[in-house]
């Protein structure tokens, strides 16, 4: 005779469903609850109800094994064969007369005795992770999880009802957005540091520099900012873009900083913050002296888009430029093309206006000239900007420059305003480099080290027509 497992449960009702709210240990869950494909005799359930168990379970398993703050949401479990055996109980209310009135409604015990089989309707990845984790660490078996048990009847009506419940659960589940994760996550090291920058950094922490919310309602409702600063906005960037910039600049930080489900130690977080603070400060200086110009502007809106002369706006006020600049700087350093100081020295020599090369890749001029226009932030524009930034900072061959220039011409329908010969002077070959020293990353802008590309110099103005550039 199979052994019995008794689980405390509340019996509940919603719509046309009767279900049970249970508390089970991981060991009980691992022993009693199965996957639909394990039940046999009904391939329909295995294919139509149960979603496949993917590689993502390994991340959850490691989370359970390594994170002391671990927590998993409730599983939704179907009882194969109809209503499970439920025994109602009454609570003794003599100690505090009336205290349990209404609280003990529909309280009882579910019996797991082998007469029913239970399969995960929602939470199969969590279930797989629990089973795997307690094999590696049996002590986890004593930890608890909420389980919602619904009856499943093995007939056409029952299968329809169960499939409908499955799709309703998954269709109506709201996945947290990246912005919500950044605002709340206590394991993702970059989310933690992004919030710290917004709270503590001398520039980023200033009121209004980083847009966190796009809407604040009169009833207390909040809407987190998207990745775009709205037209007419004065923020330097948004919290989502700042997170991406920090992740990009942290290319060589401690490996635990790259793990989303395992919090880095406080020492690693503190050390990472110091490195990223110096790197961000020096990047802001090299990128058109953004911080100084922002704080010195009569209005950040005018720095972003001067009225009537929008093309003279500062490109590093635009998220699409911020992302690509950070990626290219990290790219040329990781590829051994330049050191941190060398990359920023070259970055500082660019003409930091939206209507200037290479930023005009994401800028569309109006017919009356370059002083007016609008942003063009499509994927092709962003890719072209990335490739042209590489061509300006550290191209590896003339062919790489040619490809970037041709892509611009194909995208914009006109020649790139800087000659290939001018950019070819910056061709760089990979060489071994060490990560930048923490004390040295906040280097001076070194504007005098490399000559700025003067677009008024006739020898540097590209006058080639389509088809003139050579392929290598």
N, C-alpha and C positions, 0 to 999 in steps of 0.2 A: 504494500500500500504506500503510495507516494506520501512524503512528508508534507505538512501544511505550513504555509507562511501566512501570518496574520498582519495586516497593514491597517493602521488607523485611517479613516476616510470620512469625509462629509459627502452626503448625497445631495445633488443639486439639479436644478432644471433651468433650461434656457431654450426658447423656441420649442421645437418638437424633440429636443434631445434631453435625455436623462443621463447624467454623468456623475463621476466620483472624483473628489479632490483628495489625493493621498500624499502621505509622506513615506518615502522609501529610502533605504540606504543604497549606496552605490553597489554594494555586494548583492543586495536583493534585486536591484535593477539588472545587474549583469547576469544574474542567474535566471530570472523569471521572464524577462522581456526579450523578444527576438526580432528579427527582421522579416519582412513579408516573404522574401525569397527563401527563407529557411522553413516556412510552414508547410510547403509542399501541397500538392493536390489542387492548387488554384493558381496557375500561372498568370491569370488575369490580374489578381491582386499584386503579384510580384512586378508586373510591368506597368499597370495603370495607376496603382496607388503609391508604391514605394519608389522614390527617386533613388538613383544610384549613389553608392557610397564612394565619394571621391577622395583624392589625396589630401583634401583639406582637413580630414580627421587627424592627421599627424600633428598639425598645428595645435588642435584642441587637446590632443593627448599630452604634448609637451607643456601646454598651458597648465593642465591639471597636475603634472608631475613637478613643475618648477615654480609655479606662482603661488605664493602664500596667500594672496588676496583672491584666489580663484573663486568663481561663482558661475553656475550654469542655470539658465532658465528652465522652466518645467518642460517635461516631455508630455506629448499627447499620445496616448496608447489606446489601441483598439483591442477589445476582448473578443477573440474569435469564438463564436458560438452563442452570442447574445449576452444577456445581463450576467455579470459575474456574481458569485455568491456573496451577498451582503447581509450582515447581521446588525440590526440597529441596537444601540446601547443607550442606557439612561445614565446621566451623571448624578452623583450624590450632591445635593445642593444644601445639605444641613449646616455646613460650616458658616457659610455666608448666605443667609436666606434671600433668595431672589436674585443673587448675583448672576446665575447662569440662565435666568429666564430668557428664552429665545436664542441663547448662544448655543445650547446643546441640540438645536433643531437638526434632525436628520444626521446625527452623528452615529458612527458605527465602525464596523471592521469589515474589510474585504478579505476574502480567503483565497489564497493561491494554493490549490491542491492538485493541480494537474488536469482538472476537468476542463479548464479553459486554456487556450494559448493566447499570449499577448504579443502584439507586434507594434513597433513604433510607427505612428501615423505622421507625427511631426517631431523632429529632433533625432533623426537617425544618425546624423554625423556625431551628435553629442553622445548617443548611445554607443556607437562604435568606439569613440574615444574613451568612454568610461570602462568598457570591457577591456580595452587594451591597457589602460592606465593601471587598473587594479591587478593585472597580471604582472606588471613591472614593479608595482608598489602595493602589496596587499593591504597596507594600513589605510589606504584611501577607501577601502570597502566600508568603513564605518561612517563615512561622510554622507550627508543627506541631500536629496533633491526632490522637488515637487513633481508629482506625476498626476496627470489628468486621464482618467480611464473612461472610455466611451464604449458602449456595446456595439459589436459588429455581428450582423446576422448573415450567415452564408447562404443567401438567396438573392435573386435579382434585385428585389427592393432594397435589401440590406447593402448590396454592393453599390447600388446607385447612391444611397444615402452616405456611405462611407467615402466614396469618391468625391461627392459634393462637399463633404466636410473638409477633406484634404485640400481641395482646390480653394475653398473659401479661406482656410487658414493661411495658405501660402500666397494667395492673391491679395489678401487684405493686410498681410504683415508689412509693416513699414520699416525698411532698413534705415539705420541711422546714416545721415549724410557725412561726407568727409568733414564738413565744418563742425557738425555736432561731435564727431570723434575728437577733433582737435580741441574743442572746448571742454570735453569731459574726460578723455582717456587718461588713465593714471598708469598705464603700462608702456605706451608708445613714448619713447624718450623724446622724440622731436615734437610731439604734441605738448609734452610737459615744458620743454624749453621754449616753444612758441608762446605759450601763456606767460612764461617768465619774461620773455622779451617784451611782451605787451605791458607787463606790470613794471619792469625795472629798467629797461634800456633807456638811456638819456634821450635818444631821438625816437625810437619806435614806441616808447612808452608815453610819449606826449599825447595829450588829448587830441583825437581826430586824425593822427598820423596813419594808424592802421584801422581800417573799417572792420568792426566786429559784427555789428548788427546793421541790417538794411531797413529794419522797421521796428519801431517800438510803439505798441498800441496803448491806448488810454486805459485799457483794462488789464495791463500788465503783460500782454502777449508780446513775444519777441520773435523776430525772424532773423536768422543768421545771414550774414552777407554772402553773396555769391563770389565768384572769382573776378568779377568786373567792378571797377569803380564807376558809378553811374555818371552820365553826362552832367557836367557842372559840378561834380564832386570835388572835394579838396583833399581827400585822403591820399597818402602816398601809395598805399596798396591795401589789400584785404588780408584777413587772417589766413585764408586758405593759400594764397600766393606766398605769404611770408613763410608758412610751413614748408612749402615746396622749395623756396630759396634756401632755407636752413638745411633741409635734407640734402640738397645739391652741394652746398658748401661743406657739408660734413662727410665728404667722400672718404676720408681716411680716419674717422673717429673709431673708438672702441667698437668691436663687433656687436656688443649688446645693444648699442644704440640703433642698430638696424632691425632689431626684433620687435614686432608689434605687440606681442603677448607676454613679454618678459621684461619687467622694469629693470633698467640699469641701476647700479648702486648710486648712492648719493654722491660719492666721490667722482664717479664717471660722469654723472650729470653736471656737477659743478665744473669739472675740467672741460667738458664739452662746451658748456656755456661760455667759458672764458675764451676758448679757441674761436667759437662762432662769433662772439662779440667783436673780437679783433678783426676777423675776416670780413664781417659785415661792415664795420666802420671803414676799413680800407677800401672795400668795394664801393661804398657810397661816395668816398672821396674821389676814387678814380672814375666813377661814372658821372662825369660832369659836375663834380663837387655838389652832389645833390643835397646832402644834409645842410650845408651852409646856405645854399641858395634857397632851400625850402624855408628855413628859419628866418632868412633875411627878406623874403618876398613880402610885398604888401598884402598879397593874397595868394595862397597856394593854388587857387583856381587859375590865376593869371600865369603862374609858373607852368601849370599843366597845359593851358590852352589860352595864350594871350588873345584877347578879343580882336578880331580882324587880322591877326597874324598867327593863326593856330599852328602853322608850320614851324614857327620859332619856339614852340612849346618844348619842354624838356622831355626827351624820350623815356628817361628812367622814372617818370611819373606814370608810365603805362605798364600794367601787369605783363602784357605779352613781351615787352622788351626786357623787363626785369627777369622773367623766367629764362629767356634765351641767353641773356648776358651771363647769368649765373651758370647755365649749362655749358656754355662755350668756355668760360674760364676754367671750370672743373675739368672739362674735356681735354683742353690743351695741357693742363698740368698732369692729369692721369696718364696721358699718352707720352709723357716725357718730352713734350715739345718746348715748354717754357717752365720756369720756376714761377712761384706765386708772384714774386716781385716783378719779374719780367712781363708776366701776363697783364698785371695792373698798369705797368708803365705804358705798354702799348694801348691798353684800353683808354687811358687818360688822354691819348693824342687824338681820339676821334672827335669829330664835330658833333657836339651833343645838342642837336636840333632835330626835330622830327622830320623835317624836309631835307635833311642831309644824309649822305651815304654813311652807313648802310641802313639807317633806320627808315628811309623812305620805302623800304620793302613792305612796311606795314602802314604806310601813309599814302592816301590817294589825293592827289592835288585836284583842285577845281580848275576849270579851263582858263581862268584869269591869272593863274600863276601859283607859285609854291607857297604863298603866304596864307592861303586858305585851303581847307580840305577836310578830310575825315579819316578815321582809322579804318584799316582793312586787316582784320585779325583772323582771317581764315587759315586753315592748316597749311596751304601752299605758301601764304605770305609769311607765316611763322617759320616754316622750313627754310624758305629763301633767306630770311633774316639770319637764321642760325648759320647757314652755309657761308653767307657773306661776312658775318662776324669772324668765322674761322679764317676766311681769306684775308681779312684785315689784321688779325692777330698773329696767326701762326699756320699759314698754309704749308703743306708738305710738298707740293709740286705746282708747276704752272698749269698742269691739266686740271687740278682741283680748283684753281682760281677760275679757269675758263668755264668749267661746269657751273660754278656759282654765278658767274656773270651772265652766261647764257640763260640760266634758269630765271634770272631777274628780267632779262629782255623778253623771254617768252611770257612771263607773268604780267609785266607792265606794258609791253608793246613798245619799248624804247630802250636805247642803249643805257648801260650803267654809267653813271657820271664819273667814274674813276677808271683810269686805264689799267689794263692787266699788268703792264710793265711796272707801274707804280706799286702794285700789290706784290709783284714777284720779288721785290726787294726784301720782303719779309718771310720768304720761304725758309722753313725751319725743319731740321731733321731731328728725329727722336734722340734723346740722350738720357742717361740715368739721372734721376732726380730724387732728392729726399723730400719728405713732407716739410712744408714750411715750419720754421721754428715758431713756437707760440709767441715769443717775445718780439718776433720780427715781422709778423704778418701785417701789422698796422703800419706799413711803410708809407713814406711820403709819395705824393702823386707823381713826382719825377716828370713833370711836364716838359722839362728841357732835355730829357735824355734822348727821346726820339722826336724827330721833326714831325709836326702835325701835317697831315695831308691837306694842303691848301687847294681847295676846289676852285680858287680864282687863278691859280697858276695854269696857263694854257698848256704846259707840258704834261699836266696831270689830268686834264679833262678828257674823258673818253669820247672820241669822235668816230669810233668804228661803227660801221653799219652791220646789220645782220649778215652773218656768213663770213665776216672778216677774221674773226678769232680762229686761231689754229687749234686743232685737236692733237693731243699727244698720246 
